[in-house]
Amino acid sequence: TTVHNDAFSYCSGITSLKLGSNITQIYPYSFSHCSSIQSLTIPETVKSIGSYAFAYCTGISGILKIPNAVTNIAIHAFSYCKSFETLEFGTGMEEIPAYSFDYCTSLSKLQIPDYVKSIGQYAFVGCSGLKGILNLPETILIIGNGAFSNCTAITGFKISQSIKKIYSYVFSGCISITNFEIPEWITMIGSYGFSYCSGIKGVLVIPDNVQHIETGAFYQCIGITALNLSKKMTEIAPYTFSYCTSLSSINIPDWISFIGINAFAHCSGIFGILTIPETIQVVDSYAFSHCTEIREIRIESKSTAIRNNVFEYCTHLEIL
């Protein structure tokens, strides 16, 4: 009724796998690195699949079907299964576990059913075959850290009002996202949540329900040209817009009180006059370093604390 740990791992000569109908559990590493397996049918009797059970089975192709009886898939169960194109979930899955399908690079058809409530961290990281708009059902309450990071062919996403927070690295490195709008019900964007999303272009609008944007949330989003910040934000976190090289002007609103380390560093497109409003209490170190096209700095309050190297390598700065 079970296939035990490492039972057939590294058996690279196995080309087809047919498991008996009495098997209920597949233990960790059972078939990991069986790189020649092309056809896999998981019996309907299986209830759990252990960590790395089929990891690096790079030959499994076609449709990967998770039976209805499966209620638990452990970490990295199908990591680096690079050849299957379609993933179908059984009705027993309420959670897609962490790292379960990471770097399944040929996966192009993914429909997450409406009984799934959460997606674990890095569950689909590096699934570069996923294309188009990512539609997530209304039942999903949490998308874990990095769940879709480096899914380089996703062009946009649709999430329901049940999701209030975009956690760290969720869409980091999704370079093809061009259909971009932050839903108005989002209250928080985690660290590096949209970093390296070079396809995001034009004015970035942060809806007024957003209260916190964490470190590096839009780091190196090189297509952003202007900002419209939420009225509930009080600070710009470290590295938030660092290396946003197309950002040509910034109007720091008067409800912001703190600008973090390297917040706008290397934003080489910012041109002309930069005004620091009187509501700013602290501009932290290197906040505008390497902003080479700033010509003039206007600091409206003498009580604003300007930390070390804030304007380092602002080589065209004429008036301060």
C-alpha positions in Angstrom: 0.0 0.0 0.0 3.0 2.3 0.1 6.1 3.1 -2.0 8.9 3.9 0.5 11.6 6.5 0.7 14.1 6.4 -2.2 12.6 3.2 -3.4 13.4 3.8 -7.1 15.2 7.2 -7.0 17.8 7.7 -9.8 16.5 4.7 -11.7 17.0 6.5 -14.9 16.2 3.5 -17.1 12.5 3.4 -16.1 10.4 4.7 -19.0 6.8 4.0 -17.8 5.4 3.8 -14.4 2.2 2.0 -13.4 1.3 1.9 -9.8 -0.9 -0.8 -8.2 -4.5 0.1 -7.3 -3.9 -0.6 -3.6 -1.2 2.1 -3.1 -2.4 4.9 -0.8 0.9 6.7 -0.1 4.0 7.6 -2.1 6.9 8.4 0.2 9.6 11.1 -0.2 12.1 10.6 -3.0 10.4 7.4 -4.2 10.9 8.2 -7.9 13.0 11.3 -7.8 15.5 11.7 -10.7 13.8 9.0 -12.8 14.4 11.1 -15.8 13.3 8.7 -18.5 9.7 8.2 -17.2 7.4 9.6 -19.9 4.0 8.3 -18.8 2.7 8.6 -15.2 -0.7 7.6 -13.9 -1.2 8.1 -10.2 -3.9 5.6 -8.9 -7.1 7.0 -7.6 -6.4 5.3 -4.2 -3.3 7.5 -3.5 -4.0 9.9 -0.6 -0.6 11.6 -0.2 2.6 12.2 -2.2 5.8 12.8 -0.3 8.5 15.5 -0.7 10.5 15.1 -3.9 8.6 12.0 -4.8 8.7 12.8 -8.5 11.2 15.6 -8.5 13.5 15.9 -11.5 11.4 13.4 -13.5 12.1 15.5 -16.5 10.5 13.1 -19.0 6.9 13.1 -17.7 4.9 14.7 -20.5 1.3 15.4 -21.4 -1.3 15.7 -18.6 -0.4 15.4 -15.0 -3.6 14.5 -13.1 -3.8 14.6 -9.3 -6.5 12.1 -8.2 -9.4 13.1 -6.1 -8.2 11.1 -3.1 -5.0 13.1 -2.8 -5.3 15.6 0.1 -1.6 16.2 0.7 1.3 16.9 -1.6 4.6 17.6 0.2 7.2 20.2 -0.7 9.0 19.8 -4.1 6.9 16.7 -5.0 7.1 17.6 -8.7 9.9 20.0 -8.8 11.7 20.4 -12.2 9.3 18.1 -14.0 10.0 20.1 -17.1 8.0 18.3 -19.8 4.3 18.0 -18.8 2.1 20.7 -20.2 -1.3 20.4 -18.4 -2.0 20.1 -14.7 -5.3 18.9 -13.4 -6.2 18.9 -9.7 -8.5 16.4 -7.9 -11.2 17.5 -5.6 -9.3 16.7 -2.4 -6.8 19.6 -2.8 -7.7 22.7 -0.8 -4.2 23.9 -0.7 -1.5 23.9 -3.4 1.6 23.3 -1.2 4.9 25.3 -1.2 7.3 24.5 -4.0 5.1 21.7 -5.3 5.4 22.5 -9.0 8.4 24.8 -9.1 10.3 25.0 -12.4 7.9 22.9 -14.4 8.8 24.9 -17.4 6.5 23.3 -20.0 3.4 23.8 -17.9 1.1 26.0 -20.1 -2.4 25.0 -19.0 -3.3 25.7 -15.4 -6.8 26.0 -14.2 -6.9 26.2 -10.4 -10.3 24.8 -9.3 -12.7 26.8 -7.1 -12.3 24.6 -4.1 -8.6 25.6 -3.6 -8.2 28.1 -0.8 -4.5 28.9 -0.8 -1.4 28.7 -2.9 1.8 28.0 -1.0 5.0 29.9 -1.3 6.9 29.4 -4.6 4.4 26.8 -5.7 4.8 27.7 -9.4 8.1 29.6 -9.3 9.9 29.4 -12.6 7.0 28.0 -14.6 8.0 29.9 -17.6 5.4 28.1 -19.9 2.4 29.7 -18.2 1.1 32.3 -20.7 -1.5 35.0 -20.8 -3.8 36.3 -18.0 -3.6 34.3 -14.7 -7.1 33.9 -13.4 -7.4 32.9 -9.8 -10.8 31.7 -8.4 -12.7 33.7 -5.7 -12.1 30.9 -3.1 -8.4 31.6 -2.8 -7.6 33.6 0.3 -3.8 33.6 0.3 -1.1 33.6 -2.4 2.2 32.7 -0.7 5.5 34.4 -1.1 7.0 34.0 -4.6 4.1 31.8 -5.8 4.4 32.9 -9.4 7.8 34.5 -9.4 9.8 34.2 -12.6 6.7 33.0 -14.6 8.1 35.0 -17.4 5.2 34.6 -19.9 2.3 35.7 -17.7 0.9 38.9 -19.1 -1.5 39.8 -16.3 -3.5 38.5 -13.4 -7.0 38.6 -12.0 -7.6 38.1 -8.3 -10.7 38.3 -6.2 -11.6 40.7 -3.4 -10.9 37.8 -0.9 -7.2 38.5 -1.4 -6.2 41.7 0.4 -2.4 41.3 0.5 0.1 40.6 -2.2 3.0 39.0 -0.4 6.7 39.1 -1.0 8.1 38.1 -4.4 4.7 36.8 -5.6 5.1 38.2 -9.2 8.8 39.1 -9.1 10.5 38.6 -12.4 7.2 38.3 -14.4 8.8 40.3 -17.2 5.8 40.0 -19.6 3.2 41.5 -17.3 1.8 44.4 -19.3 -1.8 44.3 -18.5 -1.3 45.7 -15.0 -3.7 47.2 -12.5 -3.5 46.9 -8.7 -7.0 46.0 -7.5 -8.5 48.7 -5.4 -9.1 46.4 -2.4 -5.4 45.5 -1.9 -4.1 46.9 1.4 -0.4 45.7 1.3 2.2 44.9 -1.3 5.1 42.8 0.1 8.8 43.1 -0.4 9.9 42.7 -4.0 6.3 41.7 -4.9 6.6 43.1 -8.4 10.4 43.5 -8.7 11.9 43.1 -12.1 8.5 43.3 -13.8 10.0 45.2 -16.7 6.8 45.0 -18.8 4.9 47.3 -16.4 4.8 50.7 -18.3 3.5 54.2 -17.8 1.9 55.7 -14.7 1.9 53.4 -11.7 -1.2 53.9 -9.7 -1.2 52.7 -6.1 -4.9 52.6 -4.9 -5.9 54.5 -1.8 -6.6 51.3 0.2 -2.9 50.4 0.1 -1.4 51.2 3.5 2.0 49.6 3.2 4.5 48.9 0.4 7.4 47.0 1.6 11.1 47.0 0.6 11.8 46.8 -3.1 8.2 46.2 -4.2 8.8 47.7 -7.6 12.6 47.4 -7.8 13.9 47.6 -11.3 10.5 48.1 -13.0 12.2 49.9 -15.8 9.0 50.8 -17.7 7.3 52.9 -15.0 7.3 56.6 -16.0 5.4 58.3 -13.2 3.8 57.6 -9.8 0.4 58.1 -8.2 0.7 57.1 -4.5 -2.0 55.9 -2.1 -3.2 58.6 0.4 -2.9 56.0 3.2 0.8 55.5 2.7 3.1 57.4 5.1 6.4 56.2 3.9 8.3 55.0 0.9 10.2 51.9 2.0 13.9 51.1 1.1 14.6 50.2 -2.5 10.9 50.5 -3.5 11.6 52.2 -6.8 15.3 51.7 -7.1 16.5 51.3 -10.7 13.1 52.4 -12.2 15.2 54.1 -14.9 12.2 55.4 -17.0 10.8 57.3 -14.0 11.1 60.8 -15.4 9.5 62.9 -12.6 8.2 62.4 -9.1 5.8 64.4 -7.1 6.2 63.3 -3.5 2.8 63.9 -1.9 2.5 65.8 1.4 1.2 62.8 3.3 4.6 61.0 3.1 6.8 61.5 6.1 9.7 59.1 5.4 11.8 58.1 2.4 13.9 54.9 2.9 17.4 53.9 2.0 17.9 53.7 -1.8 14.2 54.3 -2.3 14.8 56.0 -5.7 18.5 55.1 -6.2 19.6 54.8 -9.8 16.4 56.4 -11.2 18.5 58.0 -13.8 15.5 59.3 -15.7 14.3 61.8 -13.0 15.0 65.1 -14.6 14.9 68.7 -13.4 13.7 69.9 -10.0 13.1 67.5 -7.0 11.0 68.9 -4.2 11.1 67.4 -0.7 7.9 68.5 0.9 7.8 69.9 4.5 6.0 66.8 5.8 9.1 64.7 5.2 10.8 64.0 8.5 13.6 61.8 7.2 15.3 61.1 3.9 17.4 58.1 4.5 20.8 57.2 3.1 21.3 57.0 -0.6 17.6 57.6 -1.3 18.3 59.5 -4.5 21.9 58.4 -5.2 22.9 58.0 -8.9 19.9 60.1 -10.0 22.1 61.7 -12.5 19.6 64.0 -14.2 18.3 65.9 -11.2 19.3 69.5 -11.6 17.9 71.1 -8.5 16.8 70.0 -5.0 14.3 72.0 -3.0 13.9 71.0 0.7 10.9 72.8 2.1 11.6 72.3 5.8 14.7 72.9 7.7 13.8 70.2 10.2 13.9 67.4 7.5 16.7 65.0 8.4 18.9 64.3 5.4 21.0 61.2 6.0 24.4 60.2 4.6 25.0 60.2 0.8 21.4 60.9 -0.1 22.4 62.6 -3.3 25.6 60.8 -4.1 26.6 60.7 -7.7 23.8 63.1 -8.7 26.3 64.4 -11.2 24.2 67.2 -12.8 23.0 68.7 -9.6 23.4 72.4 -9.8 21.3 73.9 -7.0 20.8 72.5 -3.5 
